[in-house]
């Protein structure tokens, strides 16, 4: 599913598919770019940049780890992709 709409606190949020990620940090911010890669020979199309505090990045990391663990317990092991 590449796009979906979800209601969040009386707003509509657009969903975007991402299979390409770029990350960086400064002393006060973490930057995560999300995009779509269509093949090894083509450059990825980056469509969204999220900027967060280091504390928020750590919270997101822990939440993702928990979600992956729950997914694997329910559905099965996720294979890793080469980065």
Rosetta blueprint (number, residue, H / E / L):
1 X L
2 X L
3 X L
4 X L
5 X E
6 X E
7 X E
8 X E
9 X L
10 X L
11 X E
12 X E
13 X E
14 X E
15 X L
16 X L
17 X L
18 X L
19 X L
20 X E
21 X E
22 X E
23 X E
24 X E
25 X E
26 X L
27 X L
28 X L
29 X L
30 X E
31 X E
32 X E
33 X E
34 X E
35 X E
36 X E
37 X L
38 X L
39 X L
40 X L
41 X L
42 X L
43 X L
44 X L
45 X E
46 X E
47 X E
48 X E
49 X E
50 X E
51 X E
52 X E
53 X L
54 X H
55 X H
56 X H
57 X H
58 X H
59 X H
60 X H
61 X H
62 X H
63 X H
64 X H
65 X H
66 X H
67 X H
68 X H
69 X H
70 X H
71 X H
72 X H
73 X H
74 X H
75 X L
76 X L
77 X L
78 X L
79 X L
80 X L
81 X L
82 X L
83 X L
